[in-house]
Amino acid sequence: MQEKANIVPNRIPVLQKEVSDLKEVLRKKDSTIRHLNNVVANLRKQLESKPQKIHNERGAGRKSKITTEMVAEVMNLRHKNLSIAEIAKVYSQNSDNQISKSSVYKIIKKRD
């Protein structure tokens, strides 16, 4: 029992040194974390300040067959409380262009 009592006091300086070393490592890690948080905050600010890219800015892809006249006529018929199927049928009868129910739905959804 006496031997164990002697071992513990002998280890106190070693343990204190380890605690001191670990505290220093912790301070360095905290400093690194603060620095990285600042870097992240700066990058977020830069990202927010950049103008957002316009979707399909070159105008590539299939061109829409829906004209402004078609939109006006479809919306006029919709304000007369016609159903989507009725709008497609009436529009197709009254003009040279055929229009599908899904196209009518897209027009109405964009305008509402």
Wavefront OBJ file of the C-alpha trace (Angstrom):
o trace
v 0.000 0.000 0.000
v 2.889 2.310 0.792
v 4.296 1.791 -2.713
v 1.090 2.982 -4.360
v 1.077 6.108 -2.241
v 4.601 6.939 -3.454
v 3.743 6.314 -7.116
v 0.851 8.786 -7.174
v 2.831 11.805 -5.907
v 5.617 10.988 -8.367
v 3.133 11.076 -11.273
v 1.569 14.423 -10.364
v 4.154 16.555 -12.227
v 3.887 14.296 -15.288
v 0.108 14.522 -15.267
v 0.235 18.293 -14.800
v 2.545 18.535 -17.804
v 0.129 16.426 -19.874
v -2.784 18.632 -18.827
v -0.781 21.719 -19.744
v 0.107 20.253 -23.153
v -3.494 19.278 -23.827
v -4.712 22.772 -22.916
v -2.234 24.229 -25.421
v -3.441 21.851 -28.137
v -7.023 22.817 -27.313
v -6.193 26.535 -27.623
v -4.607 25.942 -31.022
v -7.615 23.935 -32.222
v -10.000 26.652 -30.998
v -7.964 29.231 -32.888
v -8.129 27.106 -36.042
v -11.895 26.668 -35.656
v -12.425 30.432 -35.264
v -10.299 31.085 -38.355
v -12.212 28.527 -40.425
v -15.562 29.944 -39.254
v -14.413 33.379 -40.448
v -13.396 31.914 -43.805
v -16.790 30.232 -44.178
v -18.607 33.474 -43.283
v -16.577 35.401 -45.877
v -17.274 32.800 -48.549
v -20.999 32.935 -47.784
v -20.959 36.726 -48.137
v -19.172 36.425 -51.482
v -21.652 33.811 -52.674
v -24.636 35.954 -51.681
v -23.191 39.047 -53.351
v -22.682 37.320 -56.722
v -25.574 37.771 -59.133
v -27.454 34.554 -59.717
v -27.104 33.039 -63.164
v -30.200 33.309 -65.317
v -31.641 29.952 -66.305
v -30.882 29.252 -69.963
v -29.320 32.658 -70.491
v -28.123 31.763 -73.991
v -31.644 30.965 -75.107
v -30.712 27.414 -75.952
v -33.283 24.687 -76.242
v -36.654 24.262 -77.805
v -38.536 27.451 -78.506
v -42.046 27.805 -77.152
v -44.922 27.519 -79.600
v -47.173 29.381 -77.197
v -47.572 32.981 -78.339
v -48.785 35.986 -76.383
v -52.011 35.911 -78.427
v -52.603 32.306 -77.387
v -52.021 33.232 -73.755
v -54.456 36.146 -73.969
v -57.153 34.010 -75.598
v -56.703 31.137 -73.135
v -56.879 33.501 -70.157
v -59.963 35.184 -71.646
v -61.683 31.800 -71.944
v -60.580 30.856 -68.434
v -62.138 34.043 -67.020
v -65.373 32.871 -68.636
v -65.133 29.845 -66.311
v -64.505 27.246 -69.024
v -62.731 24.054 -68.028
v -59.259 23.266 -69.290
v -60.602 20.658 -71.724
v -63.243 23.102 -72.998
v -60.618 25.835 -73.472
v -58.421 23.485 -75.529
v -61.383 22.413 -77.650
v -62.743 25.951 -78.214
v -59.324 27.403 -78.985
v -58.527 24.614 -81.446
v -61.866 25.144 -83.228
v -61.481 28.927 -83.444
v -57.898 29.043 -84.709
v -55.516 27.271 -87.037
v -53.352 26.121 -84.142
v -54.070 23.050 -82.071
v -53.482 23.335 -78.344
v -53.410 20.499 -75.855
v -54.995 20.391 -72.423
v -51.543 20.259 -70.854
v -50.519 23.422 -72.719
v -53.666 25.165 -71.504
v -52.885 24.036 -67.968
v -49.291 25.360 -68.223
v -50.511 28.739 -69.474
v -53.041 29.059 -66.676
v -50.584 27.896 -64.023
v -47.960 30.449 -65.122
v -50.468 33.305 -65.095
v -52.132 32.551 -61.755
l 1 2 3 4 5 6 7 8 9 10 11 12 13 14 15 16 17 18 19 20 21 22 23 24 25 26 27 28 29 30 31 32 33 34 35 36 37 38 39 40 41 42 43 44 45 46 47 48 49 50 51 52 53 54 55 56 57 58 59 60 61 62 63 64 65 66 67 68 69 70 71 72 73 74 75 76 77 78 79 80 81 82 83 84 85 86 87 88 89 90 91 92 93 94 95 96 97 98 99 100 101 102 103 104 105 106 107 108 109 110 111 112
